[in-house]
Amino acid sequence: MAPPPPAPRGRALPVVVALVVVSAAAGGGFYLWKKRSPPDSKRAWGDVIACVLGEPLAEGEPVESRVRSIDAALGDDRGDYPKRCDATITKFYESVDDGDKKTAGLRELLEVEAHCNERCSAESFLKRIEQFDDAASAARIRPEGGALDKGPPRLTGKPFVAGDFKEIVPGTVQLQGMTGTGAGKTALLYRDTVGILHVCEVEPDGEKPVVCSPTSVPVGAQTARLVEGKAQPTIWGVVSIGATPAESKYGVFDARKGEQTEDDPGSVTSASDRPRLPAPSATWVEADLDGAHVALSRTKNGLLKLERAGAPPRIVLEDADHGGPSTGGPIPFIGKKAAVVLFNAKQGIAALVVKSDGTVEPIR
């Protein structure tokens, strides 16, 4: 019996060819997809920002301000920050396409400034973080996502700057006296460079915590002294100078009205012309105000920080190098519900008030 004819080969060939073509097309498509798919650098950059800065920057928030707020919050106890971000920055570096002209500058910056050609250093990265942020923007890489649970602590709040304050005593002045004028009240006497006297009345719990105004009492400015034991600011001083001290005339005057009082100039007690002021300290205020413990202090990087029991610490004032006012010689006055701090600003005396609810306001 004759063997069966061989199976026709013409039908199998197209199937095999089709499979090969499909397979090749699929492989080629996968290759092209892989070739064209950009690395997930936006998400990797988001992880870097979250690790190094925490929450995404608010609209218009400078990177430097965020870094300073983190430094102030960490203080001396930095733990493993920012070293724990080394691996996150390395992952971002690996995601930056080295064949793309747009990202060439960013990749080079990572290698030169963050040492990513060896091992990425978050410490070095932080020192140039503004440059990295600009380079990432230029490469059209904006942060997406980010594991915020790994972010560092920071001080919240928008700090006051110099423009938020008004000099309540203008010009270059010298403190010439300070005395109490009743429970919770203090009077201060200032003299400016042309001999005009200014009196400030401070009452932290009052409706107007600080009131300052020039006074026109007819005494020699250099001889003027505040009188102790009075319920209103009172000034003692030389009205006219005689040939001898015995022939000189003295007077006692209401500082507000400029009018002479009925006090005997020889019987009043004048306050010292060198008031005893608090020793220089980073802590401006630390007190219990209406049952709430409040502390106002300078951090090492110059920010003025407010701490209040039951609330996160926050920034209230920038330093002079970053747009804040000059704050020489702060003098605190503590009330029951509020505290007032006077300080030497660039063009006079300025002040702020701290309330028991944590509110801090410039006095204008």
C-alpha positions as CSV (number, residue, x, y, z in Angstrom):
1,M,0.0,0.0,0.0
2,A,1.4,3.4,-0.9
3,P,2.4,5.7,1.9
4,P,0.1,8.7,2.5
5,P,1.0,11.9,0.7
6,P,3.0,14.4,2.9
7,A,1.0,17.2,4.5
8,P,0.9,20.4,2.4
9,R,3.5,22.8,3.7
10,G,2.2,25.8,2.1
11,R,-0.5,26.4,4.8
12,A,1.8,26.2,7.8
13,L,4.3,28.7,6.5
14,P,2.0,31.7,6.6
15,V,1.0,30.9,10.2
16,V,4.6,30.7,11.2
17,V,5.5,33.8,9.4
18,A,2.6,35.6,10.9
19,L,3.7,34.5,14.4
20,V,7.2,35.7,13.7
21,V,5.9,39.0,12.4
22,V,3.6,39.5,15.4
23,S,6.3,38.5,17.8
24,A,8.8,40.8,16.1
25,A,6.3,43.6,16.1
26,A,5.5,43.1,19.7
27,G,9.1,43.0,20.6
28,G,9.9,46.0,18.5
29,G,6.9,47.8,20.0
30,F,8.1,47.0,23.5
31,Y,11.5,48.2,22.6
32,L,10.2,51.4,21.2
33,W,7.9,51.9,24.2
34,K,10.8,51.4,26.5
35,K,12.9,53.7,24.4
36,R,10.4,56.5,24.4
37,S,9.1,56.2,27.9
38,P,10.7,58.9,30.0
39,P,12.1,57.8,33.4
40,D,9.7,58.7,36.3
41,S,11.9,61.7,37.3
42,K,9.0,63.8,38.4
43,R,7.9,61.3,41.1
44,A,11.6,60.8,42.1
45,W,12.0,64.6,42.4
46,G,8.8,64.7,44.5
47,D,10.3,62.1,46.8
48,V,13.4,64.3,47.2
49,I,11.4,67.4,48.0
50,A,9.3,65.5,50.5
51,C,12.4,64.0,52.2
52,V,14.4,67.2,52.3
53,L,11.7,69.9,52.7
54,G,8.5,68.1,53.7
55,E,5.3,69.7,52.4
56,P,5.5,71.1,48.9
57,L,6.4,74.8,48.8
58,A,3.5,77.2,48.8
59,E,3.0,79.6,46.0
60,G,5.8,82.2,46.2
61,E,7.5,80.5,49.2
62,P,11.3,80.8,48.8
63,V,13.3,77.6,49.2
64,E,15.7,79.4,51.6
65,S,12.8,80.3,53.9
66,R,11.8,76.6,54.2
67,V,15.3,75.5,54.8
68,R,15.7,78.1,57.6
69,S,12.4,77.0,59.2
70,I,13.6,73.4,59.2
71,D,17.0,74.4,60.7
72,A,15.2,76.4,63.4
73,A,12.9,73.5,64.3
74,L,15.7,70.9,64.4
75,G,18.1,73.1,66.5
76,D,21.1,71.1,67.6
77,D,19.3,67.7,67.5
78,R,19.3,66.9,63.8
79,G,19.2,63.1,64.2
80,D,19.8,61.4,60.8
81,Y,18.6,64.5,58.8
82,P,19.5,65.1,56.1
83,K,21.6,62.0,55.6
84,R,18.6,59.8,55.4
85,C,17.8,61.5,52.1
86,D,21.0,60.2,50.4
87,A,19.3,57.2,48.9
88,T,16.3,59.3,47.7
89,I,18.5,61.8,45.9
90,T,20.5,58.9,44.4
91,K,17.2,57.4,43.0
92,F,16.4,60.8,41.5
93,Y,19.9,61.1,40.0
94,E,19.4,57.6,38.4
95,S,16.1,58.7,36.9
96,V,17.5,61.8,35.2
97,D,18.0,60.9,31.5
98,D,21.7,61.4,30.6
99,G,20.8,61.5,26.9
100,D,18.5,64.4,27.1
101,K,19.9,67.9,26.5
102,K,17.3,69.5,28.8
103,T,18.5,67.5,31.8
104,A,22.2,67.5,31.0
105,G,22.8,70.6,33.3
106,L,20.8,69.1,36.1
107,R,22.7,65.8,35.9
108,E,26.0,67.6,35.8
109,L,25.0,69.7,38.8
110,L,24.1,66.6,40.8
111,E,27.5,65.1,40.0
112,V,29.5,68.2,40.8
113,E,27.6,69.7,43.8
114,A,26.0,66.6,45.3
115,H,28.8,64.2,44.4
116,C,26.3,61.8,42.7
117,N,29.0,60.4,40.4
118,E,30.4,58.8,43.6
119,R,27.6,58.8,46.2
120,C,24.9,61.4,46.5
121,S,25.2,63.5,49.6
122,A,22.0,65.2,50.9
123,E,24.2,67.4,53.1
124,S,25.9,68.8,50.0
125,F,22.5,68.9,48.1
126,L,21.0,71.1,50.8
127,K,23.8,73.7,50.5
128,R,22.8,74.2,46.8
129,I,19.1,73.3,47.0
130,E,18.1,76.6,45.3
131,Q,20.3,75.8,42.3
132,F,18.9,72.3,42.1
133,D,15.4,73.6,42.2
134,D,16.1,76.1,39.4
135,A,17.9,73.3,37.3
136,A,14.9,70.9,37.8
137,S,12.5,73.7,36.7
138,A,14.7,74.4,33.6
139,A,14.5,70.7,32.8
140,R,10.7,70.8,33.2
141,I,10.8,68.5,36.1
142,R,8.3,69.5,38.8
143,P,7.7,67.4,41.9
144,E,4.9,64.9,41.9
145,G,3.7,62.7,44.9
146,G,6.2,62.3,47.7
147,A,6.2,60.4,50.9
148,L,5.5,63.2,53.4
149,D,5.8,60.9,56.4
150,K,9.6,61.1,55.9
151,G,9.8,64.9,55.9
152,P,11.6,66.9,58.5
153,P,10.0,69.1,61.2
154,R,9.7,72.8,60.5
155,L,8.4,76.0,62.0
156,T,5.2,77.1,60.4
157,G,3.9,80.7,60.1
158,K,4.6,83.6,57.9
159,P,7.2,85.8,59.6
160,F,6.8,89.6,60.0
161,V,9.4,91.7,58.1
162,A,10.7,95.3,58.6
163,G,7.8,96.8,56.6
164,D,5.3,95.5,59.1
165,F,6.6,97.8,61.8
166,K,6.4,101.5,62.4
167,E,8.8,103.3,64.7
168,I,6.8,104.4,67.7
169,V,9.8,106.6,68.7
170,P,11.5,107.8,65.5
171,G,15.2,108.5,65.1
172,T,18.3,107.6,67.0
173,V,17.4,107.8,70.7
174,Q,18.9,107.0,74.1
175,L,16.9,105.5,77.0
176,Q,17.3,108.0,79.8
177,G,14.9,106.6,82.4
178,M,12.4,103.9,83.3
179,T,10.1,103.6,86.2
180,G,6.8,102.0,87.3
181,T,3.7,104.1,87.3
182,G,1.3,101.6,88.9
183,A,0.3,98.0,88.7
184,G,1.4,96.6,85.3
185,K,2.4,100.0,84.0
186,T,5.8,101.4,83.1
187,A,7.1,104.8,81.9
188,L,10.2,105.2,79.7
189,L,12.0,108.4,78.9
190,Y,14.0,108.7,75.7
191,R,16.2,111.5,74.4
192,D,17.0,112.0,70.7
193,T,20.1,113.5,69.2
194,V,18.6,117.0,69.0
195,G,17.5,117.1,72.6
196,I,13.8,116.3,72.1
197,L,12.4,114.1,74.9
198,H,10.0,111.3,74.2
199,V,7.9,109.4,76.8
200,C,6.5,105.9,76.3
201,E,3.8,104.4,78.5
202,V,3.7,100.6,78.5
203,E,0.8,98.6,79.8
204,P,0.7,95.0,78.3
205,D,-2.8,94.3,79.4
206,G,-4.1,97.7,78.5
207,E,-6.3,98.6,75.5
208,K,-3.3,100.4,74.0
209,P,-0.3,98.4,75.2
210,V,2.2,101.1,74.2
211,V,1.7,104.8,73.7
212,C,4.7,107.1,72.9
213,S,4.8,110.8,72.2
214,P,7.3,113.7,72.4
215,T,7.0,115.9,75.4
216,S,7.6,119.7,75.7
217,V,8.6,120.0,79.3
218,P,10.8,123.1,79.8
219,V,13.8,121.4,81.3
220,G,17.3,120.7,80.0
221,A,17.1,117.4,78.0
222,Q,20.3,116.1,79.6
223,T,19.1,116.7,83.1
224,A,15.6,115.3,82.6
225,R,14.7,112.4,84.9
226,L,11.5,110.4,85.5
227,V,10.0,110.8,88.9
228,E,9.4,107.6,90.9
229,G,6.1,106.8,92.7
230,K,3.8,108.7,90.3
231,A,0.6,107.3,88.6
232,Q,1.5,109.2,85.4
233,P,4.8,110.0,83.7
234,T,6.4,112.9,85.6
235,I,9.7,114.6,84.7
236,W,12.1,116.4,87.0
237,G,15.0,118.5,85.7
238,V,16.9,121.8,85.5
239,V,14.7,124.7,84.3
240,S,17.5,127.2,84.3
241,I,21.2,127.0,85.1
242,G,22.6,129.5,87.6
243,A,26.1,130.7,88.3
244,T,26.3,128.1,91.0
245,P,24.3,124.8,91.5
246,A,22.4,126.5,94.4
247,E,21.3,129.2,91.9
248,S,20.0,126.8,89.4
249,K,16.2,126.3,89.2
250,Y,14.5,122.9,89.1
251,G,11.0,121.9,88.2
252,V,8.6,118.9,88.2
253,F,6.3,118.6,85.2
254,D,3.5,116.4,83.9
255,A,5.1,114.7,80.9
256,R,1.8,114.4,79.0
257,K,0.7,118.0,79.4
258,G,4.1,119.7,79.8
259,E,2.6,121.6,82.8
260,Q,4.4,122.1,86.1
261,T,3.0,120.1,89.0
262,E,2.7,121.2,92.6
263,D,5.5,118.8,93.7
264,D,8.5,120.3,95.5
265,P,11.5,119.6,93.2
266,G,13.7,119.0,96.3
267,S,11.4,116.3,97.7
268,V,10.8,114.0,94.8
269,T,12.8,110.9,94.0
270,S,14.2,110.7,90.5
271,A,14.7,107.5,88.7
272,S,18.2,106.5,87.5
273,D,19.4,107.8,84.2
274,R,20.9,104.3,83.7
275,P,17.9,102.0,83.9
276,R,18.6,98.4,84.8
277,L,17.9,96.3,81.7
278,P,17.7,92.6,81.2
279,A,20.9,90.8,80.3
280,P,21.3,90.0,76.6
281,S,19.5,86.7,75.9
282,A,18.1,84.7,73.0
283,T,14.9,84.5,75.1
284,W,12.8,87.6,74.8
285,V,9.8,86.5,76.7
286,E,9.0,83.4,78.9
287,A,5.9,83.7,81.0
288,D,2.5,82.3,81.9
289,L,0.0,84.5,80.2
290,D,-3.6,83.8,81.3
291,G,-2.6,80.3,82.2
292,A,-0.8,79.5,79.0
293,H,3.0,79.1,79.0
294,V,4.5,81.3,76.2
295,A,8.1,81.6,75.1
296,L,9.5,84.0,72.5
297,S,13.1,83.4,71.5
298,R,15.7,83.7,68.8
299,T,16.9,80.6,67.1
300,K,20.6,80.1,66.2
301,N,19.8,81.0,62.6
302,G,18.2,84.3,63.6
303,L,14.4,83.5,63.4
304,L,12.2,84.7,66.2
305,K,10.3,81.6,67.4
306,L,7.0,81.5,69.4
307,E,6.3,78.5,71.5
308,R,3.0,78.1,73.3
309,A,1.8,75.1,75.2
310,G,-0.6,73.0,73.1
311,A,0.4,74.5,69.8
312,P,3.2,73.8,67.3
313,P,6.1,76.3,67.4
314,R,6.1,78.9,64.7
315,I,8.1,81.8,63.2
316,V,7.0,85.3,64.0
317,L,9.9,87.5,62.9
318,E,12.7,87.3,60.3
319,D,16.2,88.6,61.1
320,A,17.6,91.8,59.5
321,D,19.6,89.8,57.0
322,H,16.4,88.3,55.5
323,G,14.1,91.3,55.5
324,G,13.2,91.5,59.1
325,P,13.7,94.6,61.3
326,S,16.9,95.3,63.4
327,T,16.1,94.2,66.9
328,G,18.7,95.6,69.2
329,G,18.3,95.6,73.0
330,P,14.9,94.0,73.4
331,I,13.1,95.0,76.7
332,P,10.2,92.8,77.7
333,F,7.2,93.9,79.8
334,I,5.1,91.1,81.2
335,G,1.4,91.4,82.1
336,K,-1.2,88.9,83.1
337,K,-2.7,88.3,79.7
338,A,0.0,89.8,77.3
339,A,3.6,90.8,77.0
340,V,5.2,93.7,75.2
341,V,8.7,93.9,73.8
342,L,10.4,97.2,72.8
343,F,13.5,97.0,70.7
344,N,15.9,99.3,68.8
345,A,15.0,99.1,65.1
346,K,17.0,100.7,62.3
347,Q,15.3,104.0,62.5
348,G,13.9,104.2,66.0
349,I,12.1,102.2,68.7
350,A,9.7,99.5,67.6
351,A,7.5,97.0,69.5
352,L,5.4,93.9,69.3
353,V,2.8,92.4,71.6
354,V,2.4,88.7,72.5
355,K,-1.0,87.6,73.7
356,S,-2.0,84.6,75.7
357,D,-3.8,83.0,72.7
358,G,-0.5,83.0,70.8
359,T,-1.2,86.1,68.7
360,V,1.8,88.2,68.0
361,E,1.3,91.7,66.4
362,P,3.6,94.6,65.6
363,I,2.6,97.8,67.5
364,R,2.0,100.6,65.1
